[in-house]
Amino acid sequence: MMRYVKRALVVIVVLAIGGFCAFLYYIPPFFITPPEKFGADFAAAAPGVADIADPAERAIAERGRYIVVTGGCIGCHATNGPQGPDLTKYLAGGGLKLVTPERTYVSRNLTPDKETGLGRRSDDEVKRVLRSGVFPDGHVVPANVMPWGTFSNWSAEDRHAVVVYLRHLKPIRHQTPEPGPAGSLPPGAFEQDYGLKDYGVATK
Amino acid sequence: MLLPVSAALLRAQSGQPPPAQAAADGPRGKAVYTAHCVECHGASGQGDGPAAAFLTPRPLDLTSGKYKIRTTETGSIPTDEDLIRSVTDGLNGSAMPGWRGVLPDGDIRDVVGYIKTLSPRFAAETPQPVAIGAAVETSPESVVRGLRIYERLRCAACHGTDGRGAGAIAQQFKDDWNQPLHASDLTEPWTFHGGAAPRDIYLRFRTGMSGTPMPSFVGTATEAEMWDLANYVASLARKPVWAMSAPDVAALYARQDAEARANPVKRGEYLVDSMGCVLCHSAYDAQKRMLPGMRLAGGTLIRVEPFGDFVTGNLTSDKETGLASWTGDEIKRTITKGILKNGTRLLPYPMDWASFSSLHPDDLNAIVAYLRTVPPVRNRVPPPRWTSFPIYMWGKFRLLILGTDPPMTFFAGNAGATAGR
């Protein structure tokens, strides 16, 4: 009798582990979802501008919304939910950690929250980050972490539109970590995996 | 080599202050420079920092001693006040920010002292400030005279008859370092590097902008004519969008949309430059500087845990390794749905096709039209490499059960076969 119980237990444990592995393997992140749904979800998550009373500001914010949505701010400044980004917390940050040899960066909260978001920054301070990567304390964020080097090519008017739109987001309280020390980097991955020891200069 | 030494000796004998105050505030100035300036201007000051390749106009090569914004004669080095003003107020229409309120005045003076040590010219030469002629106050008559001078000096060849490039003969501009440059839109004074007051504009005519195609008009126009021209250029200004009424905003956006449809390559270049395509789809050296000639040629390796290693594609118009063999629809499907030509689906990051799917069809066409014009660079990049089963399972366990954020790691370099090999 005891032997049957033991066997049953072993089978149950094996099945449970196997099932868990299968569950872990097949649960999306991604490829079950059709691509159109990602885009539609991202576009729908960005709050509209219809509630802005001033018509000029509304038109500018609409342009800003287009740039924010198509520019892919959400790609880094999303907030993680249980599965993938939590799109109800639009641009509340924290969803992406970027590991560089110097520091580990976590995306920031872009909502107008006064304590944890852009509510504590003036328009000029936000524009200075978008144009030059310079934070109010003088820290220069690398252009390959926050892509300000490319956003710098926005015309001043488009940059203004982006800031106008960001000011109209729903404020969400979400404290994101400050930049920390470098994370664990696989050393020499490039050389080991791809056999490229020289950073050769290409010729056309 | 001899000239700087002898000039320094001469100055020491004549009792002038020693050049550049290198000894006094060198270390402090260098520390400020290292903390705040290296990202664009580079450790050596040659304007080759990691961010430099994204920016138009490029960050200045400080070792050249050639400064655009000066109050000194053509070919002369700028005064200390010129440099302090540029650092304090920044240069509009470029990525150079004003450091007022960020850095204390003492730091700005120190860093200017350090910047001067980067070029031997500051030790060898003395700045020659221009004598500013009597100002001509703006008036309808002065503006009309300015228009005639605008025509006579052929300003329209670069800036267009309307100040916005209409009918301009020259379209592509290069600075002295062979880097791209735009002619200023004269109707947008908030983009003028050296300021928008008539005096600022006059000074650009008087001194020229060293290192760029913008010449000095000394000898071709009189002092009064340069003031008239400044008044004319100032009169071209339109309202910026933040000062506009609703109908003005609608009209401006309608005009911009129409221009984008009429010139999709230009609009596409703006989008590719500003949306960050260049950031990932180029190859970099170990100092994170873009490899020369590798703009948009792909090759950056991005490791996304726990999924694998992905190498950015070659977007140039190369026949074998680039996009020349892709149809416009295939390019657009990759941009908006993350499905490659061969049917492979991409993860939703790092290539953010879910966001790009909101692009207007005109903008997608513009991007394709521009990519077709990018000169071909041969760089065959390896296909994605997915991680092994145990690493994938462990990564997924961390991601979904432990709730750890998936880190992304960027590796500089060219994971593609280097061109020519």
Chai-1 contact restraints between the chains, C-beta under 6 A:
chainA,res_idxA,chainB,res_idxB,connection_type,confidence,min_distance_angstrom,max_distance_angstrom,comment,restraint_id
A,L24,B,M393,contact,1.0,0.0,6.0,A-B,restraint_1
A,L24,B,K396,contact,1.0,0.0,6.0,A-B,restraint_2
A,F30,B,L347,contact,1.0,0.0,6.0,A-B,restraint_3
A,P35,B,K337,contact,1.0,0.0,6.0,A-B,restraint_4
A,P35,B,G338,contact,1.0,0.0,6.0,A-B,restraint_5
A,F38,B,P348,contact,1.0,0.0,6.0,A-B,restraint_6
A,F38,B,A354,contact,1.0,0.0,6.0,A-B,restraint_7
A,G39,B,A354,contact,1.0,0.0,6.0,A-B,restraint_8
A,G39,B,S357,contact,1.0,0.0,6.0,A-B,restraint_9
A,F42,B,A354,contact,1.0,0.0,6.0,A-B,restraint_10
A,F42,B,S355,contact,1.0,0.0,6.0,A-B,restraint_11
A,A43,B,S358,contact,1.0,0.0,6.0,A-B,restraint_12
A,P55,B,A246,contact,1.0,0.0,6.0,A-B,restraint_13
A,A56,B,M244,contact,1.0,0.0,6.0,A-B,restraint_14
A,A56,B,S245,contact,1.0,0.0,6.0,A-B,restraint_15
A,A56,B,A246,contact,1.0,0.0,6.0,A-B,restraint_16
A,A56,B,V249,contact,1.0,0.0,6.0,A-B,restraint_17
A,A59,B,V249,contact,1.0,0.0,6.0,A-B,restraint_18
A,V69,B,S358,contact,1.0,0.0,6.0,A-B,restraint_19
A,T70,B,S358,contact,1.0,0.0,6.0,A-B,restraint_20
A,T70,B,L359,contact,1.0,0.0,6.0,A-B,restraint_21
A,G71,B,M275,contact,1.0,0.0,6.0,A-B,restraint_22
A,G72,B,D352,contact,1.0,0.0,6.0,A-B,restraint_23
A,G72,B,S355,contact,1.0,0.0,6.0,A-B,restraint_24
A,G75,B,Y349,contact,1.0,0.0,6.0,A-B,restraint_25
A,G75,B,D352,contact,1.0,0.0,6.0,A-B,restraint_26
A,G75,B,S355,contact,1.0,0.0,6.0,A-B,restraint_27
A,K97,B,D405,contact,1.0,0.0,6.0,A-B,restraint_28
A,K97,B,P407,contact,1.0,0.0,6.0,A-B,restraint_29
A,L98,B,M408,contact,1.0,0.0,6.0,A-B,restraint_30
A,V99,B,P407,contact,1.0,0.0,6.0,A-B,restraint_31
A,V99,B,T409,contact,1.0,0.0,6.0,A-B,restraint_32
A,R128,B,P97,contact,1.0,0.0,6.0,A-B,restraint_33
A,R131,B,A95,contact,1.0,0.0,6.0,A-B,restraint_34
A,S132,B,A95,contact,1.0,0.0,6.0,A-B,restraint_35
A,S132,B,P97,contact,1.0,0.0,6.0,A-B,restraint_36
A,V134,B,P97,contact,1.0,0.0,6.0,A-B,restraint_37
A,G138,B,H36,contact,1.0,0.0,6.0,A-B,restraint_38
A,G138,B,V102,contact,1.0,0.0,6.0,A-B,restraint_39
A,V140,B,H36,contact,1.0,0.0,6.0,A-B,restraint_40
A,V140,B,E39,contact,1.0,0.0,6.0,A-B,restraint_41
A,A143,B,P50,contact,1.0,0.0,6.0,A-B,restraint_42
A,A143,B,A51,contact,1.0,0.0,6.0,A-B,restraint_43
A,P147,B,G276,contact,1.0,0.0,6.0,A-B,restraint_44
A,P147,B,L279,contact,1.0,0.0,6.0,A-B,restraint_45
A,G149,B,A51,contact,1.0,0.0,6.0,A-B,restraint_46
A,G149,B,F54,contact,1.0,0.0,6.0,A-B,restraint_47
A,T150,B,F54,contact,1.0,0.0,6.0,A-B,restraint_48
A,T150,B,S274,contact,1.0,0.0,6.0,A-B,restraint_49
A,T150,B,G276,contact,1.0,0.0,6.0,A-B,restraint_50
A,T150,B,L279,contact,1.0,0.0,6.0,A-B,restraint_51
A,S152,B,L55,contact,1.0,0.0,6.0,A-B,restraint_52
A,S152,B,A95,contact,1.0,0.0,6.0,A-B,restraint_53
A,N153,B,D273,contact,1.0,0.0,6.0,A-B,restraint_54
A,N153,B,S274,contact,1.0,0.0,6.0,A-B,restraint_55
A,W154,B,S274,contact,1.0,0.0,6.0,A-B,restraint_56
A,A156,B,W190,contact,1.0,0.0,6.0,A-B,restraint_57
A,E157,B,V241,contact,1.0,0.0,6.0,A-B,restraint_58
A,H160,B,W242,contact,1.0,0.0,6.0,A-B,restraint_59
A,F190,B,F411,contact,1.0,0.0,6.0,A-B,restraint_60
A,F190,B,G413,contact,1.0,0.0,6.0,A-B,restraint_61
A,Y194,B,A415,contact,1.0,0.0,6.0,A-B,restraint_62
A,Y199,B,D285,contact,1.0,0.0,6.0,A-B,restraint_63
A,Y199,B,A286,contact,1.0,0.0,6.0,A-B,restraint_64
A,Y199,B,G413,contact,1.0,0.0,6.0,A-B,restraint_65
A,G200,B,T418,contact,1.0,0.0,6.0,A-B,restraint_66
A,V201,B,L291,contact,1.0,0.0,6.0,A-B,restraint_67
A,V201,B,P292,contact,1.0,0.0,6.0,A-B,restraint_68
A,A202,B,L291,contact,1.0,0.0,6.0,A-B,restraint_69
A,A202,B,G293,contact,1.0,0.0,6.0,A-B,restraint_70
A,A202,B,M294,contact,1.0,0.0,6.0,A-B,restraint_71
A,A202,B,T418,contact,1.0,0.0,6.0,A-B,restraint_72
A,A202,B,A419,contact,1.0,0.0,6.0,A-B,restraint_73
A,T203,B,A419,contact,1.0,0.0,6.0,A-B,restraint_74
A,T203,B,G420,contact,1.0,0.0,6.0,A-B,restraint_75
A,K204,B,G293,contact,1.0,0.0,6.0,A-B,restraint_76
A,K204,B,V377,contact,1.0,0.0,6.0,A-B,restraint_77
